Structures are given as C-alpha cells and as structure tokens.
Amino acid sequence: MKSSVVRSAQTALAIAIVSSPLALWPQNGPASLPALGSPLTIQLAIQRAADKYPAILAAQAQQEAARNAIGVAQAAYLPRADMLWQLNRATTNKANLTPLGQTVVPIPTEPARSTTGHSDWNTLTGVLFSWQPFDFGARHAQVGVARYGYESARHGTDLTKLNVESATAGAFFDLVTARKFVMVQQANVRRMEGFSRAIHVLVNNTLRPGADASQADAQLAQARTQLIQAQTQEKVLLEALANFLQLPSDQIQIDDTALLGDAPTQPVQDGPVEAHPLVEQQAAILDQSREQLHLLKRSWVPSFTLYGSASGLGAGLTSTPTPVFQGGTTGLAPQTYNWLAAAQVTFPAFQIFTLRPQQRAQKAQLSAAEANRQRAISDISTQVKQARALLDGARAVEQNTPIELDAARQSEQQQRARYQAGLATVIEVSAAESALAKAEGDDALARLNVWRGLAGVAEAEGDLAPFLQLVEKKP
C-alpha cells in the first residue's frame, strides 16, 4: 500500500517533467472553472467523496450484510417450529404390491379399497418444535465467527474510506498544483512576449542581429507550449477529482486559499500504529480465524435435541370395521389428534477423521493471519516514517525557496540589463527567465507541499481528521 504522499509527489514531478524541462515542481492555473454552488474546500471535497464514491457505498453494504450475519448466528439459539397443513382429495385404491422407494406415485395406507372410483378429503396439520438446550459452545463459536467477520468488514469500510479520502485529497492537491503551474507559465509567457517585442524593436532598428529575434521567438514559442501542456494537465487532473466527487467537472470550483497559506510549524504527534484501519482489520481476521478453529473443536461433540409435536388428521374414509366413504365435507377438518415429546442424542463418531485435517488447515490459516497482521504493522510503521521524512523535507524546502526566488529575480534583471548593454546573449536571458519561472513555482508550491506532507502523515497513520483540523484552524 503506497502512501498518497509518495503518489502525489510522483504526480507533481511528472507534471513538471512533461511541462518544463527546467521545472522541478508543478504549479497551477487560472480559477476559470464554471461552477454551481459554493467553491469546494479540501474538507468539503473529502466529505463529498466519502458520501458519494461507489467504493465506499459498496463497502458499507458489505458491512451491513456482515452485521446481519450475526443475527443469523444468534437465531440458532432459538427453538425451531415447523408447521404443516395439507389438504387433498384423492382415491385410495391399493394394489397388492411392494413398491420401491420413490416420490412419484402416492401409496395409500390402511384403510384402503382394492377397486373404487370414490374419492375423499384428507387433512394433515401439525407443528413440530425442536430445540438444542446445550451444544458445548458450538453456537457461541458461530456467533463469534460472525461478530469478528462484522468487525473485519467494519474496519474494511474504514480502510476503503481512508483510501478514497486520501486519494481525493491527493487529487485536490494535484489540481491546485497544476493550477499554480499554469499561473507561473502564464507569467513566463508574458515576460517572454515583452522581451520578444523589445528585441524586435532593436532588430528593426538594426541595433541587434536578426538571429536574436529568431531566438527570442523560439523561446516564446517554447514558453507557450509549456503553458498549453500545463493547461492540458490541469484539465486531466480536474477530471480525476470530479470522479472522486461524482460530479461533472464543469460544476467544480475549488477554494485553495487555506492550502496556499503558511502551514503549522509545530511537530505532528505520533499516533498508535495499532489504530490504523488496516491493522485493525487484520486483527479482526486473526480473531475470526481463532473462533473458526474453536468452532471446529466444538464440532466433535454429542448433539442434544428436544422435540415436541402436536398434530391432527382428518379423512373421509372410515376404518371400522369395513372402510366406508363418508362423502360430503368429511375429512376437511381434523378428526384424530396426536402429540409427541422426545429427546434425541446424536454423535458424529467418524467425523474425527475429517475434522483433524480441517483443524490443521485452520491452524495454518491462523498462522497466516498473524503474519499478515505483523506485516501490516511493519508496513504502516515504515510509511509513517517515510511520510514524516517527506514532511521534514518539504519544510526545509519552504525555508529555502524565498532565497532561490530572490536570487532568480536579481539574475533575470541583471541578464536583461547586460543584454541591453550588449554584454549578454538572448540565450542567457532566456535561461534566466526559465530559472525565474522555476523559482516562482518552487516558492508558490513550497507551502502547499508542507500541507501535502501533513496530509501524508495523517494518511499513513490511518486518520485524516488531525490534518483536517489543522486546515480548519487556518484563518
């Protein structure tokens, strides 16, 4: 499971490589997206994704199914009542034969007549109660399996929600980054246009060679190409965010004010790794495996069942001393009643031969579940350390970019002055302009990358709430 900090950093670097060979970090573009309703902050975007994204809805449905499985397991404690009512009209001719077991031809019982065309009503009705007063813990183990299955599904929902919310936050950061890069490239195009116009004036007055104008036009065209690439990347990232929000992209307008301000400087508190949804899910799977092993051990025990029955029979054919058809509605209502009370004990004696390999297989599953839990703890601990390292790096960059920007501005002004004095070439001025564009982008994104790092730490620890609280506190 890769942290969104790493994914977002890779995305940002990919934007920079595609858009400008001199830019190390992407930047962002004009807030010209048509929208319906209020602009979306990162908090609102995450909340909407949590409410609308199909993966979360599917996980919640699976969680509800697992919750109801607990009720199914608990229902095994209740008595069972099987009720029957049957009404039929039929002849009762019976030949002298010995039928084999079959379900096609009904064989009448006594009293019966050898040959007759008469038919009569027959009624069967009754109820059979059955209940297991004790089962040596088998039903308790079944309920335990269902409960831990629900816990696993619940933590799975939390994990899915965390992944979707983190991906939404990453998409939001990526879009803000792309928009900022568009703005930087627009500023670079405007500077190159002014510089190109100035060179053409000098060339037209034979104060500079024509090659300078051609070189300036080439640099201007390159800057415009980079702007087009940045605008294209912005549209691509907008569609990615729209997918998480389940909204048309033309209805999305984002509010990035808080993310472009200064990020908190206080250290981020460590959270317990065991509280991460993935670790909790693996712990629930481990507990469920234990209960399944306990259930197998409870399977090779006697089964005690109590039975109680009450029934009534009705027939239109009498049995004394000679069978007589009563006719009319005789047989529609019960005429003869019976009751029954019984206790039954069963024991699956030879099931031991299948239970032993099943128990060995379940013990192997238990060992695998424990190993998966340990692996999850190790992976998440590593991700937290990586996220904190990225956050520390982003904070260090934030302290350095103002120096880079100031030096780039001075260099650009000096190169322009040197060119005016005939001491520098167009290529040197263009290089200074590109360095200035990169420095502007680095400085504009330095604070955003600190916020991105804070979100990455929160994601690695399994809960975005601390990050969202920091954003809420931002004036």
N, C-alpha and C positions, 0 to 999 in steps of 0.2 A: 504494500500500500504506500504509494508515493505521496508526500506532503504537497498541499497546494502551493506552499511557498516555493518549492522546487519547480513545480509545474508552471507557476506564474512567472518565475524568474526566467525559465526557459522560453516561455511565450514572449516575454519582453525582449529577450535577446534575439529571438527570431525576427521580431518586428524590426529591430534595429538593423540586423544584417540585410533583410530584404529591402529596407527603405533607404539606408545610407551606409556606405562602407566605412564612414568615419564615426558613426554614432554607436556608442556602446549601450545606451538605454533608449527605449522608445519614448515618445511624447504624444501630445494629444491635440484634438481638433476643435472646430467651432461648435458651439452649442446651438446648432441649427436644426435639431431633430424636431419635427412636428409632434405634438403630444396632446393627449386628452387627460385632463385632471392635473393633479399636483406633480411636481418633479419627484422622482424617486431617489431617496437617500439609500445608502447601502443597507441601513436597518430595514427599511420598507421592502427593498428588493429581496433580502434574505427571508423576511416574513412571508412575502407572497410566494416565493419558491417553495417554502415549507408547507404552505397551504394548498398549492395547486399542482406541484410537479407530480406526474403519474407514478414515478418510482416510490415516492413516499406514500401515496394513496394505496398502492399495491401492498406495501409492507404493513400498513395499518390494517388492511383487510386480512392479511395472513395472521397478524397478531390477534384479531378478533376471532378468527377460526380456532387458533390455539387456545384462547380463553374459554371458548365454548367446549373444547375437548375436555377441560377439567370437569365441567358439569356432566358430561357423558360418563367419565370415570366414576364420579361420585354417585351417579344413579345406580351403579352396581350394588350399592348397599341396600337399596330399597327392595321390598318384596316384588315379585313378578306375578301378574294376574293375566291369564289367558282366557278370554271369553269366547264362547262358541254359540251360534244359533244356526240351525239348519232346518229347512223345510223342503220337502219333496213329495211328489205324488208318483207312484210307480206300481207296476205289477210286482208280484212276489213269487213268480214261478221258479221252482228249483228242481233241477235235474239231479240224478244220482251220478255225480262225477267228483273227481279230485282235482281241483284247479291248482295250477302253479301260481306263485306269487306274481301278481300283475295289478295294474291300476286302470285297466280299460273297461272290463266287464264287471259290474257290481254283482256280488254273490249274496243273495238274501239268506238271512238266518231264520231259525225256527221262530214262530210257526210259519210254514210255507206250504203252498199247494202245488201239486205237480203240474196241473194244467188249468189255467183260468184266464179269462180276459179282463177280470176285475182289477181295478187299481184302488189304492187307498192313500191317505195322507200319512206322513211320518214326520215327527218333530224331534229334534235334538237340541237341547240348550243346557248350558252349564258354565261354570267358571272353575279354573284351576289356579290355586295360589301356590307359589314356590318361593322359598327364601333360604339363604345361607346364613345361619346365625354367626358363624365364625369361619375364617379361611386361613388362619395362621399368617396374616399380614399381606396376602396377595393383593387384595383390593386396595389396601393402603399404599402398596408399592405402585400400583397402576395409577392412583391419583398423584403420587409423587412424580412419576414419569410425565404425566400431563402438566403438572404445575411447572416443572423445570422446562418442559417444552414451551410453555407460555412465556416463562422468563427469557428463554433464548429468543423467541420471536419478538418480545418487547425490546430487548437490547438490540436485536437486529433492526427493528424500526428506528431506534435511536441512532444506530450506526448509519443507516441509509439517510436519515435526516441530516446527520453531521456531514456526510459526504456531499449531499446535494447543497446544503447551506455553504459549505466550504467552496464547492465548485462555483456557486453563484457569486460568492464574494470574490473569488479569483477572476470570474468573468467581468465583474464590476470594475475591479482594479485594472484589468486588461483594457477595458473600454476607456477608462479615464486616462490610462497611459497612452492609448492610441490617439485620443483627442488632443492631449498635450503635445504629442509629437506632430500632429497636423498644425497646431498653432506655431510651433517652432519652425516648421518647414515653410509656413506662410511668411513668417518674419524673415526667414532666409531668402525667400523668393523676392520679397520687397526690397531687401538690401541689394540683391544681385541685379534687380531691374534698375535701381538708381545708379548703381555702379556702371552697368552697361550703357545707360543713357549718357553718363558723363564721359565714358571712353569714346562713344560715337561722336560726341561733340568735339573731342580732341582730335580724333581721326579725320573728321570732316574739315577741321582747320589745319590739317597736315602737321599737328603737333605730336602725333603718335602714329606709329606704323599701322597699316590696316590689319596686320596679324593680331594686334591687341584687341581689335573689335571682334574678330572671329573667335578669339579665345574667350572673350567675355560672353559672347552669345552662346558658346558651347557650355560654359559654366552655368549660365542662366537656364539653358535647356535641361541640364542635369538636375538643377535645383527644382525645376518644375516637375520633372519625372519623379523625383523623390517625394514631392508633395502629392502627386497622383497616387503613388504607391501607399503613402500614409493614409490618404482618404479611403482607398480601397480596403486597407486593413481595418480601418475604423468601422466600415460597413459590415465586414465579416464578423468582427467582434461584437457588434451590436446585435446581429442575428443570433450569435451564441448566447448572449444574455437574454434575448427575447425568448429563446427556447426554454430556459430555466424559469422564466416568469410566466410562460404560457400566454404571451401577449404578442400581438402584431408589432413588428419593430417600429412602425410609424406612430405608435402610441406611446413610445418610451422616450422620456426626457429625464436625464439623471441630474442629481444635485451632488456635486463633488466638493462642495465648499469645505466641509469638515476634513476631508482627506487631504486637502492641499495646504492645510494649516500645520502648525507645529504639533508634533506628536509628544505624548508624555515622555518624560525622561526618567521617571522612577523605574527601578528594576521590576520585572514581572515575577510574581510569586509562583513558586513551583506548586503544581497540582499532583495529587497521587495518581500514579500510573494505573493502579487497580481500578480507578473510577472511569477509565476510558470505556466507551461502549463496546469496543471490540474485545477487551479483556473480560468485561462482564458477560458478554455473550459466550465467550469460550468457557468461562467459569460455569455458566448455566448448562452448557453442553456437557461439561465434565460431571456436574451433579446429576444430570439426566442419565448419563451412562452408568453412574453408580446405582441409581434407582432401577435401571433396567437389569443390572446384574443381580440386585436384591430380588427383583421380581422372578427372575429365572430360578433363584434358590428357593423361592416360595412355591414353585410350580410342582415340585415332587412331594406333595403332602396330600393327606386324605381330604376329600371334599364332602362336607356335611350339608344336606339339603332337607328342609321340611316341606311337606306337601299338604295341601288341603283342597278338597274338591266338593262341589255341590252341583247336582245335575238333575235334569228332568227329561223323561221320554214320553212320547205320545205316538200311538199307532191306530190306524183304522181297521186292523185285522186282529181279532181276539185270538188268544192262545189256549183257551179251555173250552171243553176238552177237545172239541173239533174246531179248527180255525174257521172263523166266520167274519166276513166283511161287514162292518157296521154301517158304512156308507155315510153320506152327508158330510158334515164338518168334523166327524170324529177323527182324531189324530192331529188336528191343528194345534191343540193345547196339550201340554204335558199331562200324563196320567200316572206315571210312575216316577218316583223320586229316589235319589241315592246321595250319599255323602261318603267322603273318604278322608282319612288322615293317615299320613305315612312319614317315615324318616328314611333317608337313603344315604349311604356312605359309599363313595367310590374312591378308588386309589389307582393312579396310573403306574402300576408297578414297573413296567418295562420302559417307561418314558425316560428313565435314568440314562439309558444308552444314547438318547438324542440330546438330553439336557447337558450332559458333560461337555460335548464338543461346542454346544451353544454357549456355555459359560466360559469356555476357553476363548472363544471368538469375542465374547463381550468384554473379557478382561483385556484383550488386545485393543479393542475399541476404547476402553478406558485409558489405557496407556497412551494411545494416540491423542485422546482429548487432553490429557495432562500435558503432553509435549506441545500441542497446539497452543495451549494457554501460556506456557513458558515462552514459546516463540513470539506470541503476541506481545507479552510484556517486554521482551528484549527489543523487538522491532520498534515499539512505541517509544521506549526509552531512548533509542538511537534517534528517532525522528524528532523528539523534543530537543535533544542536544543539537541536532542539525539546524532546527528552526531557530534556536537561541543564537547559534553562531551566525546565521544569516541576519538576524535582527541586530546583533552587535556590529556586523559589517555595514549594514545599512545606516546605523547611527554614526559610524566613523565616516562614511561617505558624506553624510549630511553635514558634518563639520568641515569637510574639505572642499565641497563644491563651490562655496562662495569665493574661495581663493582662486579656484580654477576659472570661474566666471569673470572675476575682476581682471585676471591676467589675460584672458582671451579678449576682453573688450579693449584693453590697452594695446594688445598686439594688433587687433584689427584697425584701430585708429592710427597706430604707427605705420602699418603697412600702406594704408591709404595715403598718409602724408608722404611716405617715401616714394610711392608711385607718382604722386603729384610733382615731386621733386626730381623724378626720373631716376631714382635710386633702387626701385623695386619693379618686378615684372607683374603682369596680370596673374600669372600662376601663383605667385607669392600672396597676392591679395586674396585670390580665391581660396587658397589654403587657410588663410586667416579667417575668412568668412565661414568656412566649414567648421573650423575649430570653435568659432564663436557659437555657431548653431548647436554644436555638440555640448558645449559648456552650458548654454542656456537650457538645453534639455536635461542635462545632468542635475543642474541646480533645481529646476522645476520639479523633477521627479524624486529628488532626494528625500523630501518629507513624505511623499506618497509611498516610497519604498519602506520607510520606517513603519508606516501604518500597515503596509503589506506584511512586514515581518511580525508585527504584533498579532495580526490575524493568523499568521502561520504558526506561531507559538500556541495560540488558543486552539487551533485545529489539531495540532499534534497532541495536545493534552486532552482532547476529546470534548471540548465545550467552547463554543464561540461567545457565550454570554459575557465573560470578562472583557473581551475585545469590544463587543457592542456597548458595554457600559462605559468604556473609555471614550468611544465615539459620542455617546450621549452627553458626557460631561464636557465635551469640546464646545466652547462658546461659538 
